[in-house]
Amino acid sequence: RQSTKRRRWSKEHSQTCHDSQEVRMSPHNDRWERTSSTPSSSDDDLRATKEMCHYCFEILLQELTPSDNPVASSRNQQQQQNQHHHVKKQHARRLNGAPSFAGGVPSSASCPIFVTWDKRRGSSVSCSFELRGCIGTLVARPLSSAIREYALTSAFRDRRFCPIQKEEIPLLRVAVSLLVKYEECEDCFDWAVGTHGILIRFNDSHGQYSATYLPEVASDQGWDQQQTINSLVRKAGYKGEISTDLITNIHCTRYQSSKDRMTYQEYVNMLGSDPLLSAATPTTTTAIVNHTNTRSVGW
């Protein structure tokens, strides 16, 4: 029973996305390789959409602005709360039913997914975004539940950051990345910088190794294919010489990423009203995320 539990944990184990968009693999790399499966070709045409990003903000708002907000203590606050009450009700109805993006994808659609939260620095005129949280999985997951799960875990469970708080929401941008079009490579150079992410696997007398980079990494770092492969070999934990024989024996899988982004202001524009204005008083309470996979995600 214990070994079965560990196999299930390694398959479900999510990955954390670093500033350079690289992926930290499970500690049990060899076990993950044996239990995970490549996404089916029927999901190759899946595309990340604005509606998926919109849904991430809906989920975040539900966690950080619960329906039992304190009653406003002033008449102006009460009027403001009444004015936006219908927005909250519409918001709750959408979350209690099918996801708002569900009409655009097949009900059975599944693929590996990452959700990234960035926070704006500087003014709206000249600003930049910094990573605020990013967690995902390299195992195909049903999008109907995975987008919600990783929107929350990347916001609250990325151990590199404090959980996102309510007052940060207006400064946030969310990105949804779907990993699609998995293909076996003829060799470890059968892929294109800027187009493909790659997953490598190889063995030596000490064990099995694996590591991956998402499609953005090589181009963002200015690496060519050889530099990317060398970096991945080290990332996998291999300490020996990177010889021609080692390179020849690397098994490589390539994939692509469909990515879309949305800022909070774009979310408000799409919704037609700002849900935060319905809150009676600002809070700094951190949301507590309760769902079945919390313990195994991002750790």
C-alpha positions, 0 to 999 in steps of 0.5 A: 500500500505504501509503494502504491501511495508513493507511485500515485504521489509521484504521478500527481506531483506538480512542478514549480515554475522558476523565474526563467520559466524552467520546471523543477521535477519531482524528487522521484524522477525515475518513478515519475517517468514510469507512471506518467503518460504522454497527452493524447493527440486528440488534445493537440489542438487545445489553445489557452484562451482569455476565458481561461484567464478570466476564470482564474481571476474569478477563482481568486476573487472567490477565495479572497472576497468570501460572500460573508463580508462584514456589513458596512458600517456607513451608509456610503459603504452600504450603498456601494455594496448594494450597487455591486451585489448583483455582480457578486451573485453572477460571479457565484452562479458561474463558479457553482456551475460549469467553468466559464471557459467550458463552452470553448473546450471539449468536456473531456479535454486534458493536457499538462498545464501551468498557471502563472501569477505576475505582479505589476511594478511601477506605474500603469504607463511604464511598468514591468511584471515580476513573478508572484507564483507559478505551479503546474504539472507535466501530467495530463489533467482534465482542464475542467478541474485543473485550471481551478486547482492550479490557479489556487495553488500557484496563488497560495502554495508556491513556497517561494512567495507569501500567499497572494493577498486581496490588496494585490489583486488589482496589480496582478496578471495571470497566464495560462499555459497548456502544453500540447503537441508532444512528439518523440524526437529522433535525437536530442537536437530534433527541436527548435529554440523558441518553439519547443519545450523538451523533456530529456531522459537518460541512464547511467550506472547510478540511476535514471535522470530526467529534466525539462525546460518549457518552450520559453526558457532557451530563447529567454536565456539566449541559449542554442541547442547544445547549451540547452541540452548541457543545462538540462543534463545538469538540472537533472542532477548528473555530475559526470562528464557530458560526453558524446556517448551520453548525448547520443543516448539521451531520449528526448520528447518535444512539446509546444505551449499555448499561452494567454495572459490577462491583467486584472484591469482587462478582467474588469473590462471584460466583466463590466464592473469591478467585483472588489468595489463590492467589498465592505472593508479591505482585509489582509486575511490570507485565504486557506485553500482546501482541496484534495490535492493541496498536500501533494502540489508544489512540494 
